Structure formats: structure tokens, C-alpha cells
Amino acid sequence: MSAHTLLAQRAYRIRRYALRMGEVQGQGYIGQALGMADIMAVAYGHAMTYRPEDPAWEGRDRFLLSHGHYAIGHYAALIEAGILAEEELESYGCDDSRLPMSGMATYTPGMEMSGGSLGQGLTIAVGMALGLRLQKNPAFVYNSMSDGELDEGATWEAAMSAAHHGLANLICTVDINNQQADGPSGQIMRFEPVVDKWAAFGWHVQRVDGNDLPAVVAAFDAARQHTGAQPRVILCDTLMGKGVPFLEAREKNHFIRVDPPEWQQALAILDEQFAATYPGASA
């Protein structure tokens, strides 16, 4: 099986895990999880160094989920990576679960920070990257954030600080799905020209289709291999609800409530698409 097919298989399973967790509560941030699945598949299935059996291993790359409400997608990636057991998804959002609806480092193995109050992830990532450099630890710090977080002043203070300190061990991904709680992100606070803005702050910048697996792989590789003393950012244009057309088409899909029969319908659509695109590949 080719490397591309293996990553597509991972992304497909991440989407399935997220839908199954969403079905437990009947609602959730499903649109974001489906949209980010390809990025998560590449991060955990191609780019990052970690030990599934030892999530606290000092040599690991750190993955910070700044947009804590994306936790359902991150949990799905942690299950696919073997850090969490698949059986745990049945407890998503329930009392005493290790999988709360917003990511919390104190609850979940593999979660490096408690996210939710947007704009904090990149600031924490800068501190981690500085600390790892002082320790001469070659690990990378990955910060995952949303286009809505571009509204936050702390994000740009951290961006300026990261460039000032030449944090070449810091890679930030920005999910640009143009959707936040109050409406389209670009209307709430215009963020374009976003490439020029990050470049002006001294970052190595790439912008890719975040649902194009080969493009995402190439961007992660280029970010890791870039030789300049700069932090790196990958701006990822994604489609909310990717892979499930009736969810993609929803006008408002920041937080989705799905009718009970539609969960199984969504899973069936994913299964049919994967089988048609990758005949002979196991699910």
C-alpha cells in the first residue's frame, strides 16, 4: 500500500472516530473535526516523532491544540495514533470521561495544553520551543490554531516573539475554514492578506489546500526541512464537514446538531467514498 493510501486511510478513520464520538452526544464540533482530518493524519501519521506507549517521552514532538473546541478531532487522531484506546470514544463528553468536549491536558494522555480560550496556544508554544532549545532537545513544537484566533492580540505578540528568538523548532498550522461562532471569520475581522502578514512578522509561510493530502505532506516536509532561523507557519484552507456532503452544505456548522439517523448516514457516506476511491484498501 502506498504512503498516500496509508495517510488517506488514517484520515478516513479519524473522520469515522469523530463522527462516532459526536453520535454519543448527538452534537459537537464535527465540522471542524472533518475539515482538519487530513492535517491530523499527516501530523500524526507522517511528520511527528512520538511514542504511543509513552505520551510523556521527553524526545517527543509536542502538539498543542490551541483551539480547544477542536478536541473531538484531536481525540480521533490520538486514537488513530494508538495513544488512546478506541473504546474510550464511547465516553466522549460524559461525566468522568478522559475525553471532555474541550481539550484539557490534565485529563487526556497526549494533550499538551488545556485549550479553549483562544489565542493562548501560540504563546505557550513559544515558551515550549524556547525551553526545548535551551535543553538542546531537537523536538519540534506544533501549534494548531484557527483563523478565528487571528483576531486575538496575543497571537500576534507571540508571532513577533517567535521570530525575534529565531524559533526554527516551532511550526504553527492555521485552520482557515472562514467560520467562527458569530459568522464568517473574514467578516467578523478581516484577516487577509494573511500570507503577507505572517511574512511581515518574520515567519516562513506556506499556504495550502488543507484537504489535499499530498499538498499537506509537502508543506509539513518543507516546514521541517527549512534551514532558516525562522518559525514556520502552514496556512491550511479547509472545508467544514469535509467528506459528508450534507454537513459540508450547512450554512452554519460551527457547532452541529445532527438528527439520530444522520449519524449512520454520514458514516455510510464516508465508507462508500473510501471504498470507491481506494478499492482493495482495508477500512
C-alpha positions in Angstrom: 0.0 0.0 0.0 1.4 3.4 -1.0 2.2 6.1 1.6 -0.5 8.3 0.2 -3.1 5.5 0.6 -2.0 4.8 4.1 -2.5 8.5 5.0 -5.8 8.6 3.3 -6.8 5.6 5.3 -5.7 7.4 8.5 -7.7 10.5 7.6 -10.8 8.3 6.8 -10.6 6.6 10.2 -10.1 9.9 12.0 -13.3 11.2 10.4 -15.1 8.0 11.4 -13.9 8.2 15.0 -15.0 11.8 15.2 -18.5 11.0 13.9 -18.8 8.1 16.4 -17.9 10.4 19.3 -20.4 13.0 18.0 -23.1 10.4 18.0 -22.6 9.8 21.7 -23.7 13.4 22.5 -25.8 14.0 19.3 -23.9 17.2 18.7 -20.5 18.8 18.7 -17.7 20.4 16.7 -18.0 17.9 14.0 -17.5 20.3 11.1 -14.0 21.2 12.4 -13.0 17.6 13.0 -13.9 16.5 9.5 -12.2 19.5 8.0 -9.0 19.0 9.9 -8.8 15.2 9.5 -6.2 15.4 6.7 -3.9 17.7 8.6 -4.2 15.5 11.7 -3.4 12.4 9.6 -0.3 13.9 8.2 0.8 15.3 11.6 0.5 12.0 13.5 1.0 9.6 10.6 3.9 11.3 8.8 5.5 14.3 10.4 5.7 13.9 14.2 8.0 11.9 16.4 6.3 10.3 19.4 5.9 7.0 21.3 2.3 5.9 21.6 3.0 3.8 24.7 4.8 6.8 26.4 3.0 10.1 25.6 5.2 11.9 28.1 8.5 10.8 26.4 10.9 13.7 26.5 12.0 13.2 22.9 8.5 13.6 21.5 7.4 16.4 19.3 4.8 18.5 21.1 1.3 19.1 19.5 -0.6 22.0 21.1 -4.3 22.2 20.4 -4.8 25.9 20.9 -8.4 25.8 19.6 -9.6 23.5 22.4 -13.1 23.1 21.0 -11.4 21.0 18.2 -10.7 18.4 20.8 -13.0 15.8 19.2 -10.8 15.8 16.1 -7.6 15.6 18.2 -9.0 12.7 20.2 -9.8 10.9 16.9 -6.1 11.5 15.8 -4.9 10.2 19.2 -7.0 7.1 18.8 -5.6 6.5 15.3 -2.1 7.1 16.6 -2.6 4.4 19.3 -2.2 6.9 22.2 -5.9 6.4 23.3 -7.9 3.3 23.1 -10.8 3.2 20.6 -13.2 2.0 23.3 -12.8 5.4 25.1 -14.7 7.2 22.3 -17.9 5.9 23.8 -17.4 8.1 26.8 -16.9 11.3 24.8 -18.2 14.3 26.8 -19.6 12.2 29.6 -19.1 12.5 33.3 -15.6 11.4 34.4 -14.5 10.8 30.8 -10.9 11.4 29.8 -12.4 13.0 26.6 -14.1 16.2 27.6 -15.7 18.4 24.9 -12.9 20.9 25.2 -9.3 19.7 25.4 -7.7 19.5 28.8 -4.2 18.4 29.4 -4.9 17.1 33.0 -7.5 14.6 31.6 -6.2 13.2 28.4 -2.9 11.5 27.5 -1.3 13.2 24.5 -2.9 16.6 25.2 -0.1 19.1 25.9 -2.3 22.1 26.9 -5.8 22.9 28.1 -7.3 25.0 25.3 -10.5 26.9 24.7 -9.7 30.5 25.5 -8.5 31.3 22.0 -5.1 33.0 21.4 -3.2 31.2 24.1 -1.7 28.3 22.2 1.0 30.1 20.2 2.2 31.9 23.4 2.6 28.6 25.2 4.3 27.1 22.1 6.8 29.9 22.1 7.7 29.1 25.7 8.0 25.4 25.0 10.1 26.0 21.9 12.5 28.2 23.9 12.7 25.6 26.7 13.5 22.8 24.3 16.2 24.8 22.6 17.8 25.6 26.0 17.7 21.9 26.8 19.2 21.1 23.4 16.2 18.9 22.7 15.7 18.5 18.9 12.0 18.1 19.2 9.5 20.3 17.3 6.6 22.1 18.8 3.5 22.1 16.7 0.8 24.7 17.4 -2.6 24.1 15.9 -4.9 27.1 15.8 -7.9 28.6 13.9 -8.5 31.6 11.7 -10.7 33.0 14.5 -7.6 33.2 16.7 -6.1 35.7 14.3 -8.5 38.2 16.0 -6.5 37.8 19.2 -3.7 40.3 20.0 -1.8 37.7 22.0 -1.4 35.6 18.8 0.5 38.4 17.1 2.6 39.2 20.1 3.6 35.5 20.2 4.3 35.6 16.4 6.6 38.6 16.8 8.4 37.0 19.8 8.9 33.7 17.9 10.5 35.4 15.0 12.6 37.6 17.4 14.0 34.5 19.0 14.5 32.6 15.8 12.4 29.6 16.8 13.2 27.2 14.0 11.7 24.4 16.1 8.2 25.9 16.0 5.6 25.0 13.4 2.2 26.6 13.5 -0.8 25.4 11.5 -3.8 27.7 11.0 -7.1 26.1 10.0 -8.7 28.6 7.6 -12.3 27.5 7.3 -13.7 31.0 7.4 -16.2 30.1 10.2 -16.5 31.0 13.8 -19.3 31.2 16.4 -20.6 34.6 15.2 -20.3 34.0 11.5 -17.7 34.0 8.7 -14.3 34.7 10.1 -13.4 37.2 7.4 -16.5 39.3 8.1 -16.0 39.3 11.9 -12.5 40.5 11.5 -10.8 40.7 8.1 -7.6 38.7 8.1 -6.4 38.9 4.5 -3.8 39.3 3.2 -2.8 36.6 5.7 0.3 35.3 3.9 1.8 38.8 3.8 1.0 39.4 7.4 2.8 36.3 8.7 5.8 37.0 6.3 6.0 40.6 7.6 6.3 39.2 11.2 9.3 37.2 10.1 7.9 33.7 9.6 8.5 31.1 6.8 5.0 30.9 5.3 3.2 28.4 3.2 -0.5 28.3 2.2 -2.1 25.0 1.0 -5.3 23.3 0.5 -5.7 21.6 3.9 -7.8 18.8 2.4 -5.2 17.9 -0.3 -3.1 15.2 1.4 0.0 15.4 -0.9 0.0 19.2 -0.6 -0.2 18.9 3.2 2.6 16.3 3.3 4.8 18.6 1.2 4.1 21.6 3.4 5.0 19.7 6.6 8.1 18.4 5.0 9.1 21.8 3.8 8.5 23.3 7.2 10.6 20.7 9.0 13.4 20.9 6.4 13.6 24.7 6.1 17.1 25.8 7.0 16.4 29.4 8.0 16.4 30.5 11.6 12.7 31.3 11.5 9.5 29.9 12.9 7.3 28.2 10.3 3.6 28.6 9.6 1.3 26.5 7.4 -1.9 28.2 6.4 -4.5 25.5 5.6 -7.7 26.2 3.7 -10.2 23.6 4.8 -13.8 22.8 4.2 -16.0 22.4 7.3 -17.7 18.9 7.3 -15.3 17.6 4.6 -16.3 14.2 3.4 -20.0 14.4 4.3 -21.8 16.5 1.7 -24.9 17.2 3.7 -22.7 18.6 6.5 -20.5 20.5 4.1 -23.6 22.3 2.7 -24.8 23.6 6.1 -24.7 27.4 6.2 -23.9 27.4 9.9 -21.7 24.5 11.0 -19.5 25.8 13.8 -21.4 23.6 16.3 -23.5 20.9 14.7 -26.6 19.1 16.0 -27.4 16.1 13.9 -30.6 14.1 13.8 -30.1 10.5 15.1 -30.5 8.7 11.7 -28.0 11.1 10.1 -25.0 9.8 12.1 -25.2 6.4 10.5 -25.9 8.0 7.1 -22.7 10.1 7.5 -20.6 7.0 8.3 -22.1 5.2 5.4 -21.1 8.0 3.0 -17.5 8.0 4.3 -17.3 4.2 3.9 -18.7 4.4 0.3 -16.3 7.2 -0.7 -13.2 5.5 0.7 -14.1 2.2 -0.9 -14.7 3.8 -4.2 -11.5 5.9 -4.1 -9.2 3.2 -2.7 -10.6 -0.1 -3.9 -8.9 -3.0 -2.1 -7.7 -0.9 0.8 -8.9 -2.1 4.1 -11.0 0.2 6.2 
